[in-house]
Amino acid sequence: MATTRTAHTVWAGDLMEGSGNTTLDSSGLANFDVTWKARAEAAEGKTSPEELIAAAHSACFSMAFSHALAQAGHAPEEVNTKADVTFQPGTGITGSHLTVRAQVPGISEEDFQRLAEEAKTGCPVSAALTGIKITLDATLAA
C-alpha cells in the first residue's frame, strides 16, 4: 500500500531577510524554523532544507542497510549513519556523503562493504537524489 507523508512551510518576507516555519504534518512531531542564513551560513538554532534531506537520507540508508544485512543472514546490532548534505549558494545541493558505522556479528568485511554499497544505491532517498553525487564511508565496528 502506498503512503503519503506531508509537511508544510509558511514563509514570510523575501529570501535573504525573511523566515519560515516547517511543520511535519503527518507525524505532528515537530516544527522547525528556517531561514536563508541557516541555509547558507550558520544554523543558529534554525534548520534548512539540506538538514532535513540529510535526516531523511541517514534514516533511509540505515533502514535499507539493516534490511539488506538481515536478508543476507547478518542481522545488525546497530547501524549508525550520518549524512552530510552540501549546499552551494548559486549552485544548489551538490552532494550527500554517508558515513556509517555498524556492528554486525559474523559478517566479512567484503560482504559488509558490498551490502553497504547496494543499500546506498537501493535506498529510496538515494534514488530521489540521483541528480547529486552520493558517497559512502562504511566502517564495520569490532
C-alpha positions in Angstrom: 0.0 0.0 0.0 1.4 3.4 -1.0 1.7 6.1 1.7 2.0 9.8 1.5 3.7 11.9 4.2 3.0 15.6 4.4 4.9 18.6 5.7 4.3 22.3 5.0 6.2 25.6 5.3 4.9 29.1 5.8 7.4 31.7 4.7 7.2 35.5 5.4 9.3 38.1 3.7 12.0 38.0 1.0 14.6 35.2 0.7 17.5 37.0 2.5 15.7 38.7 5.4 12.6 36.5 5.6 11.9 33.4 7.6 9.7 30.4 7.7 8.4 27.5 9.8 8.2 24.0 8.5 5.8 21.6 10.2 5.8 17.8 10.0 2.1 17.4 9.4 1.8 13.6 9.1 3.5 12.8 12.4 2.9 16.1 14.2 6.3 15.6 15.8 7.9 18.9 15.2 8.0 22.5 13.8 11.3 23.8 12.5 12.3 27.5 12.0 14.0 28.0 8.6 16.0 31.0 7.2 18.4 31.7 4.4 21.1 32.4 6.9 20.6 28.9 8.4 20.9 27.5 4.9 23.9 29.4 3.6 25.8 30.4 6.8 25.4 29.3 10.4 22.4 27.3 11.7 22.0 29.3 14.9 19.1 27.1 16.1 17.3 27.0 12.8 17.2 24.3 10.1 17.4 24.2 6.3 16.1 22.0 3.5 19.5 20.4 3.3 19.5 19.4 7.0 16.0 17.9 6.6 17.3 16.0 3.5 20.3 14.8 5.5 17.9 13.5 8.2 15.8 11.7 5.6 18.9 10.2 3.8 20.5 8.9 7.0 17.3 7.3 8.2 16.5 5.8 4.8 20.1 4.4 4.4 20.1 2.9 7.9 16.8 1.2 7.2 17.9 -0.1 3.8 21.2 -1.3 5.1 19.7 -3.0 8.1 17.3 -4.8 5.8 20.0 -5.9 3.4 22.2 -7.2 6.2 19.3 -9.2 7.7 18.3 -10.6 4.3 21.9 -11.8 3.9 21.7 -13.6 7.3 23.6 -10.9 9.3 21.1 -9.0 11.5 22.9 -5.9 12.7 23.2 -5.0 16.4 23.4 -1.3 15.4 23.6 0.8 12.3 24.7 4.4 12.9 24.6 6.7 9.9 25.4 10.3 9.4 24.6 12.2 6.2 26.4 15.4 5.2 24.4 17.2 2.5 26.3 20.0 0.9 24.6 23.2 -0.4 26.5 25.8 -2.5 24.6 29.1 -2.9 24.1 29.8 -6.5 24.5 26.2 -7.5 22.3 24.2 -5.1 22.7 20.9 -3.4 25.9 19.3 -4.7 26.2 16.1 -2.8 25.4 13.8 0.1 28.1 11.9 2.0 27.0 9.0 4.1 29.2 7.8 7.0 28.1 4.6 8.5 29.5 2.6 11.4 27.7 -0.7 12.1 28.0 -3.6 14.5 27.3 -6.7 12.5 28.3 -10.0 14.1 29.8 -12.7 11.8 30.0 -10.7 8.6 33.1 -10.4 6.4 34.5 -7.0 5.5 33.9 -7.8 1.8 30.2 -8.7 2.3 29.8 -5.7 4.6 31.1 -3.2 2.0 29.1 -4.8 -0.8 25.9 -4.7 1.1 26.6 -1.1 2.2 27.1 0.0 -1.5 23.9 -1.9 -2.5 22.0 -0.1 0.3 23.4 3.3 -0.9 22.0 2.9 -4.4 18.9 1.0 -3.3 17.7 3.4 -0.6 14.6 5.3 -1.9 16.0 8.6 -0.8 19.2 7.9 -2.7 17.1 7.1 -5.7 15.3 10.5 -5.3 18.7 12.2 -5.1 20.2 10.8 -8.3 20.9 14.3 -9.6 23.7 14.7 -7.0 26.9 12.8 -6.1 26.3 10.3 -3.2 29.4 9.0 -1.5 29.8 6.5 1.3 32.3 5.6 4.0 31.3 2.4 5.8 33.1 1.0 8.8 32.4 -2.4 10.4 32.7 -1.9 14.1 34.6 -4.6 16.1 
